[in-house]
Amino acid sequence: MTAVTGTISIDLQARQLYCERDDRVLFEHLDLQLQAGELLQLVGPNGAGKTTLLRLLAGLNRDYDGELLWQGQNLLDVYADYARQRLYMGHLSAVKKALTPIENLRWLTSAWSVSEDDLWRALDEVQLFGYEETPCMQLSAGQQRRVGLARLALAEQGTGPAPLWILDEPFTALDKAGVSWLENRLQQHVESQGSVVITSHHALENIAALRQLELGRI
């Protein structure tokens, strides 16, 4: 299948993944495959390894056994190329509080080919108009979350090279309007043949192409 850029094929696979932490097995014999136009939600109790699995899939945690493949190749062997094609958002807002939203967005997208106008439009889309040059330390938790989410607006405009989104609890701290915006953005992304792996306590039943993978304590 073809990704949102029209040139990148999304094919992320995990084969027989095994991971433990503090002498406790989080998961073993875990297989998954993600292709274009799919949204995969990781579900399970706290401590089941959802965030750990997201970090493995993003290539940020290499403490595992088994295989991770991107387009049929070992993910670590093609990591530089893979990292340009996936957007990872952790459960924290990941903004520098001393910087303004526009400064943070410049930093977060420094490897992307985006214009200054693109950045300002993205902040406007996530309802930060008028706050672009306010230090993030003066913003609410929800507004700080929106700064990071503005990257999704850029990716959907076609200016960002990120057909694969890996998102850890992106709905945290969002108000009703923010939740509605993010639901719509996720739906639009999979409809345009992008893909998403997500953890969320928010119900995602309204999003088409939803598939769930349940992790549990062992």
Order of alpha helices (4+ residues) and beta strands (2+ residues): beta-beta-beta-alpha-beta-beta-alpha-beta-alpha-alpha-alpha-beta-alpha-beta-beta
